[in-house]
Amino acid sequence: MPSIQPVVWSKNKRELEIIRIDYELQKALGERQALEKKWRDWIEQYRAFSDQPTRNFPFEGASNNVLPITATDVDQLYANFLTPIHEPANLWTLSPQNENWIKATKPLQDYLTFLDRYLVNMYDVNKRALLELVKLGTCIYKHGWNYEKRAVWTDDNLKRVRAQRIVSKPFVDHVRCFDFILPTYAYNIQYDHQGGAPWVAERIRMPIDKFVALSNAVEPFVPNVSKDDVDAIVKHQVTFPTPWDDKVRQLDYFKAGKVTEQFDTSSNPDALVRGTGSLLLREVELFEIHSRAETTEGTFDDIVYWYHIPTRKMLRPIYQPYDHGYRPYEQVKYFPGEGFWGIGVCEQKEVFQKTISDLWNFQVDNSLLANSVMMAAKFGSHIVPGEPIYPGKIFFTDGPVNQDFTSFKLADINQGFAALKSGAPVRQLIDFAA
């Protein structure tokens, strides 16, 4: 279990750290708004819904299909990443480096297999992390030690009694890109590496009752959060999802993000009805900050704390608890870029999906128009504006039919599409996307 020790501050150093992190954190959140918008667009691009908005060009109701070019590649690459790692019976295969380790190799390998399947659950973690890696180009892992000590109900001679349950085990988890923040000028999570970040942050949202319970905990959550700080933070509760969560819910439940019926909030006035039609629990939004800060005059330490932006509260500042001295986050890139974030399949396939979808829609529109016939009729032919036309309909006219009515096609079959598809540039584009 890591060592938990509260930070000892010298005069004004805590206040200076609050001023610094408040400015830099909000600046970083503001500067990445365009990136977060692009992430949301990419996960919608992956879904490639057939139910798209009505297209008004080149005519009302024109074809507006989206071909799943991105999804085809993402699914294949995702399986190629996940299968080699978790298909073998053992995640780790050990081989002894000398004869002294021969007898210990098999028991240690069995222990690591047990650790993977029953404690850290790497398959569940990798399912989420690797999918985000392939789509967005980056995934973030968090590792550490989970220690909980809390009262539970248990059985003692057929009687329910209170007891202390202790959970002490390692963990590996996936942190969504949206929830991981670092300065835009930084290229590495670890401060001592080239382009290292002076601080990194993880967005944490939790229900208010859980936050209150943790604030009163003793082990290992020290120092405790004062009641005044708890009351101040609870007043700034959030009752709406983050933009990322809102987009995910739209894609999961309403596909194109359509608004459904509203719900009555009279029984829960603190909840907010969103476009997804769900009532959300009251939550607090905190940021877990890992920072290199000047705690005493001339001394810079690695510290960890929670920070609440609306109230500018620093909660539970402790020294970095792990002996290895590193921040407990690891970054994996699909295609490395020049900066911190990698390049994923959604970014690479965006132009191909748009271009090939447009070519498809143009062909559908051309076929529709070439097989559509319109009529021209003179006044007095018993045809009113907006009259429905269907096969077998009979029109009556007082004069000669060939003089009162005529028909014409909206378009001819455009042979240029076939030539365009077989042309070298577009053919290479389609082959490359496939």
Secondary structure, DSSP 4 states (H G I P E B T S, - for coil): -----BPPP-TTHHHHHHHHHHHHHHHHHHHTHHHHHHHHHHHHHHH--S--PPB-SSSTTB------HHHHHHHHHHHHHHHHHHSSS-S-----SSGGGHHHHHHHHHHHHHHIIIII-HHHHHHHHHHHHHHHSEEEEEEEEEEEEEEEEEESSS-EEEEEEEEEEEEEEEE-GGGEE--TT--BSSTTSTTB-SEEEEEEEEEHHHHHHHHT--SS--SPPPHHHHHHHHTT-B-S--HHHHHHHHHHHSTTT--------TT-TT--B-TT--BPPPEEEEEEEEEEEEEETTEEEEEEEEEETTTTEEEEEEE---TT-S-SEEEEESB--SSSS-B-HHHHHHHHHHHHHHHHHHHHHHHHHHT-EEEEE-TTSS--TT----TT-----SS-HHHHEEEEES----THHHHHHHSHHHHHHHHHH-
